[in-house]
């Protein structure tokens, strides 16, 4: 999809790297999201005090709320995986939200980005299943009775690989569609006169899609760890 203006394309052109960012725009904007998250983490760490300030209070409430929601959904056993889950959530959320800034491109509007996130969840799901249950984890692919094992093996294998498509295409499709709508509106009414209801809808889409990916990841992890019991 062509964009009339991308901020970092123009910026990289000034230093002679315009061709690179035009060829790999989603990679560059993934770096931008990473820089935002790292900067926020460093700023938060430097602001930590015994008497919390406004930023520390907001971050503590947000992280505690997200962790409690995760434990309530997946059980206490999921708590050690919270750092990974929270990292995925924050990356996807910020990637979605920067689409609302004129001249910025959301990395999640690329199937490569969403597929990478989905593969992380897929690999970790089965790693946790094997780590928690050992060889017994394989029993979930065999069905309730031995003589149906070959059929269930095929069905369960397909269903587990379908999770990759479900996670990646859902996020990619929604964000790409949202990006196309915003691009058309920018062209019609201008970047600085975008109707506020559309911007509010964009925030809702960004948050909901990040939460859906996060919630499904929590469920997949929790189910894999419980499967053999």
MONOR-V534697 format. One record per residue. N is the residue number from 1. SS is DSSP state (H for helix, E for strand, - for the rest). PHI is phi in whole degrees, -180 to 180 (none if undefined). NEAR is the number of other C-alpha atoms within 8 Angstrom. Layout:
n/ss/phi/near
N/SS/PHI/NEAR
N/SS/PHI/NEAR
//
This chain:
n/ss/phi/near
1/-/none/3
2/-/-86/3
3/-/-118/6
4/-/-69/4
5/-/-154/6
6/-/-127/11
7/H/-56/8
8/H/-77/10
9/H/-65/12
10/H/-66/9
11/H/-65/9
12/H/-70/11
13/H/-64/10
14/H/-67/8
15/-/-108/7
16/-/82/7
17/-/-117/9
18/H/-61/13
19/H/-64/8
20/H/-63/8
21/H/-72/12
22/H/-71/8
23/H/-80/6
24/-/-126/8
25/H/-64/11
26/H/-69/10
27/H/-65/8
28/H/-63/10
29/H/-74/12
30/H/-66/11
31/H/-61/8
32/H/-62/8
33/H/-62/11
34/H/-61/9
35/H/-64/8
36/H/-62/8
37/H/-67/10
38/H/-65/8
39/H/-63/8
40/H/-64/8
41/H/-65/8
42/H/-66/8
43/H/-64/8
44/H/-66/10
45/H/-64/7
46/H/-70/6
47/-/-94/9
48/-/-67/8
49/-/-143/6
50/-/-66/4
51/-/-105/4
52/-/-60/9
53/-/-88/8
54/H/-64/6
55/H/-63/9
56/H/-64/11
57/H/-62/9
58/H/-63/8
59/H/-66/8
60/H/-64/8
61/H/-64/8
62/H/-65/8
63/H/-68/8
64/H/-63/8
65/H/-64/8
66/H/-67/9
67/H/-68/10
68/H/-64/8
69/H/-62/8
70/H/-65/13
71/H/-68/12
72/H/-65/8
73/H/-81/8
74/H/-105/12
75/-/92/10
76/H/-61/7
77/H/-64/8
78/H/-85/13
79/H/-56/10
80/H/-60/6
81/H/-90/7
82/H/-59/10
83/H/-56/7
84/H/-66/7
85/H/-62/11
86/H/-66/9
87/H/-63/8
88/H/-61/10
89/H/-62/12
90/H/-65/9
91/H/-62/11
92/H/-67/10
93/H/-62/12
94/H/-66/9
95/H/-60/13
96/H/-70/14
97/H/-70/13
98/H/-69/10
99/H/-67/11
100/H/-82/9
101/-/-93/7
102/-/-57/7
103/-/91/8
104/-/-113/12
105/-/-117/11
106/-/-74/16
107/H/-57/12
108/H/-75/14
109/H/-85/14
110/-/-110/11
111/H/-64/10
112/H/-60/6
113/H/-68/10
114/H/-67/15
115/H/-67/13
116/H/-62/8
117/H/-64/10
118/H/-65/13
119/H/-67/9
120/H/-61/8
121/H/-64/9
122/H/-61/10
123/H/-66/8
124/H/-67/9
125/H/-58/11
126/H/-76/9
127/H/-63/8
128/H/-66/11
129/H/-62/15
130/H/-71/11
131/H/-65/7
132/H/-80/8
133/H/-119/11
134/H/67/8
135/H/-65/7
136/H/-61/9
137/H/-59/12
138/H/-67/7
139/H/-61/9
140/H/-65/9
141/H/-86/10
142/-/-101/13
143/-/81/11
144/-/-78/6
145/-/-129/7
146/H/-64/7
147/H/-76/5
148/H/-101/10
149/H/-56/12
150/H/-60/8
151/H/-67/7
152/H/-66/11
153/H/-60/11
154/H/-67/8
155/H/-63/8
156/H/-67/9
157/H/-63/9
158/H/-64/8
159/H/-65/8
160/H/-72/8
161/H/-70/8
162/H/-65/8
163/H/-62/10
164/H/-62/12
165/H/-65/11
166/H/-61/8
167/H/-66/12
168/H/-74/13
169/H/-72/11
170/H/-63/9
171/H/-66/13
172/H/-62/13
173/H/-63/9
174/H/-67/10
175/H/-75/13
176/H/-66/11
177/H/-62/8
178/H/-63/9
179/H/-66/11
180/H/-64/9
181/H/-62/8
182/H/-63/8
183/H/-62/9
184/H/-64/8
185/H/-66/11
186/H/-59/10
187/H/-68/8
188/H/-83/6
189/H/-119/8
190/-/95/9
191/-/-63/9
192/-/-101/4
193/-/-129/6
194/-/-68/11
195/-/-56/6
196/H/-60/6
197/H/-59/6
198/H/-68/8
199/H/-65/10
200/H/-64/8
201/H/-63/8
202/H/-63/11
203/H/-63/10
204/H/-63/8
205/H/-61/9
206/H/-61/12
207/H/-69/11
208/H/-63/8
209/H/-66/11
210/H/-66/12
211/H/-68/9
212/H/-62/8
213/H/-61/11
214/H/-65/11
215/H/-64/8
216/H/-63/8
217/H/-63/10
218/H/-61/13
219/H/-64/10
220/H/-63/9
221/H/-62/14
222/H/-63/12
223/H/-63/8
224/H/-64/12
225/H/-76/11
226/H/-97/9
227/-/-52/10
228/-/-85/9
229/-/-88/3
//
